[in-house]
Amino acid sequence: SKRVQVPDNIYTGGVYYERIESNKWLMMFMVVQKIKVFLEFISTEHPTAIQDQIIRFSFIDSNTGYIELLLQDSVICHGWYIEPHMQPLKLMKRDADLFGSSDLPIPPSCLITVWADLSCNPKIRLRHPVTLTGIDCNTSIIYISRFLETSTTESTHQTRYSQDSNTPHSTSHTVSLLPHESQNDPLSNGCHCVLGINDLNEVFRK
């Protein structure tokens, strides 16, 4: 099949989650240009990470460009906590350009711990908007999206995710790869991503 030629000024931003405890996750937002090297890094260093939203964008400033994630503290769900590991949550274009070289073998990342306080009777679902600035992209908001479930339920969702991820969706216009997301879930409709499933697969073969 014909491979997609990605322009030099186009970058990929990806959200991944690693479960720390039943009610706690590490969210990783990473920005790269070298997709193949990045996927090798994820499979080696974070084999249990679950991929969520994927966006494609260019930096507004081609020289000193950056992407910044702005959390909206006023809309935190009851019983949930979002704890960024650094402030500001900003990644630089120059670091994304260097990733894959001997100078920067680890992709530039914003790390956020997300957890639910079970003693506060938290809401089952967390859906928190994060505004993206400094970039030119069809998507201006991504979502931190987690929910509480038993390990048995999670295993079922993981199995369904593995099966569904191999099914082509030629008419899809969004990327929704969370194991717990469902087409019937009204909360999942707010995830506005740029790539279709087939487009993403073509880029990942590059």
C-alpha positions in Angstrom: 0.0 0.0 0.0 1.0 3.6 -0.6 2.7 5.2 2.4 1.7 8.7 3.6 4.4 11.3 3.2 4.4 13.4 6.3 5.6 17.0 5.8 8.6 18.1 7.8 6.5 20.7 9.8 3.9 18.1 11.0 4.2 16.6 14.4 2.3 14.0 16.4 1.0 14.4 19.9 -0.1 11.3 21.8 -1.9 10.6 25.1 -1.0 7.4 26.9 -2.1 6.0 30.2 -0.3 3.6 32.6 -2.3 2.2 35.5 -0.5 2.6 38.8 -3.2 1.4 41.1 -6.9 0.5 40.6 -7.8 4.2 41.1 -4.6 5.9 39.9 -3.0 6.4 36.5 0.0 8.1 35.0 -1.0 10.1 31.9 1.8 10.8 29.4 1.4 13.4 26.7 4.3 13.1 24.2 5.2 15.0 21.1 7.4 13.5 18.3 8.1 13.7 14.6 9.8 10.4 14.2 6.8 8.0 14.5 8.6 4.7 14.0 11.3 5.5 16.6 8.5 6.6 19.0 6.5 3.4 18.6 9.6 1.4 19.3 10.2 3.4 22.4 6.6 2.9 23.7 6.7 -0.8 23.1 10.0 -1.2 24.9 9.7 1.3 27.7 5.9 1.4 28.3 4.6 -2.0 27.1 1.5 -1.8 29.3 0.5 1.8 28.3 -2.9 2.3 26.7 -3.0 4.7 23.8 -5.8 7.3 23.8 -6.0 10.5 21.8 -3.7 11.2 18.8 -3.4 14.6 17.2 -1.4 15.9 14.2 -0.3 19.6 14.2 2.3 22.2 13.3 3.9 24.7 15.6 2.7 28.3 15.1 6.3 29.5 15.5 8.6 27.4 13.3 11.8 28.5 15.2 11.0 28.7 18.9 7.7 26.7 18.8 6.1 25.1 21.7 2.9 23.3 22.7 1.4 24.0 26.1 -1.4 22.1 28.0 -3.7 24.3 30.1 -5.7 22.5 32.7 -9.1 23.9 33.7 -9.2 23.7 37.5 -12.8 24.9 37.6 -14.2 21.7 36.1 -12.6 19.0 38.2 -15.0 16.1 38.9 -15.9 15.4 42.5 -13.5 13.0 44.2 -10.9 13.2 41.3 -7.4 14.8 41.4 -5.2 15.8 38.5 -1.6 16.4 39.5 0.8 17.7 36.9 4.5 16.7 37.4 5.7 20.1 36.1 4.5 23.7 35.5 4.0 24.9 32.9 3.0 21.8 31.0 5.0 23.0 28.0 7.0 21.0 25.4 9.4 22.6 22.9 9.7 22.0 19.2 13.5 21.8 19.4 13.2 18.8 21.7 10.7 17.0 19.5 13.2 17.6 16.6 16.0 16.0 18.6 14.1 12.9 19.7 15.5 9.8 18.3 19.1 11.1 18.3 21.8 10.2 20.8 21.2 13.6 22.5 17.6 12.8 23.2 16.6 9.1 23.2 13.4 9.8 25.3 10.5 11.8 23.7 9.6 15.1 25.3 6.7 14.4 27.7 4.2 16.0 30.0 3.4 13.7 32.9 0.2 14.0 35.0 -0.9 11.7 37.8 -4.7 11.2 37.8 -6.4 9.5 40.7 -9.7 9.1 42.5 -10.2 9.4 46.3 -12.4 6.4 47.0 -13.3 7.8 50.5 -15.0 10.7 48.9 -17.5 8.6 46.8 -16.1 10.0 43.6 -18.0 10.1 40.3 -17.5 7.0 38.2 -16.2 8.9 35.2 -13.7 11.7 34.9 -13.7 13.8 31.8 -11.5 16.9 32.1 -10.8 19.3 29.2 -7.3 20.4 28.5 -6.7 23.3 26.1 -3.8 23.2 23.7 -1.9 26.4 22.8 1.0 27.3 20.6 0.0 25.0 17.7 -2.0 25.0 14.5 -4.4 22.1 14.8 -8.0 21.2 14.1 -8.2 20.1 17.7 -7.9 22.8 20.4 -9.0 20.6 23.3 -8.2 17.1 24.4 -9.7 15.3 27.4 -8.3 13.5 30.4 -10.7 10.6 30.5 -10.7 7.9 33.2 -13.3 5.9 35.0 -13.5 3.5 37.9 -14.1 -0.2 37.4 -13.2 -3.6 38.8 -10.3 -5.6 37.5 -12.7 -8.2 36.0 -14.5 -5.5 34.0 -11.2 -4.0 32.8 -10.0 -7.4 31.6 -13.2 -7.7 29.5 -12.7 -4.3 28.0 -9.0 -5.0 27.3 -10.0 -8.2 25.4 -12.6 -6.3 23.4 -10.1 -3.5 22.6 -7.6 -6.1 21.3 -10.2 -7.6 19.0 -11.7 -4.3 17.8 -8.3 -2.7 17.1 -7.8 -5.1 14.3 -11.1 -4.2 12.6 -10.9 -1.6 9.8 -13.1 1.4 10.1 -12.8 3.2 6.8 -15.4 5.7 7.6 -14.1 6.8 11.0 -13.0 10.4 11.4 -11.8 10.2 14.9 -9.2 8.1 16.9 -10.8 6.6 20.0 -8.6 3.8 21.3 -9.5 3.7 25.0 -10.4 0.1 25.9 -13.4 1.4 27.8 -14.8 3.8 25.2 -17.9 2.8 23.3 -19.7 4.2 20.3 -22.8 4.2 22.5 -21.2 6.2 25.2 -22.5 9.8 24.9 -19.4 11.1 26.8 -17.1 9.8 24.1 -18.4 12.2 21.4 -16.4 15.1 22.8 -13.1 13.6 21.8 -12.3 15.5 18.6 -9.1 14.1 17.1 -7.6 14.6 13.7 -6.7 11.3 12.2 -8.9 8.4 11.1 -7.9 4.9 12.0 -6.7 4.0 8.5 -4.7 7.2 8.2 -3.0 6.6 11.6 -2.0 3.1 10.6 -0.5 4.4 7.4 1.5 7.0 9.3 2.7 4.4 11.8 4.1 2.3 8.9 6.3 5.2 7.8 
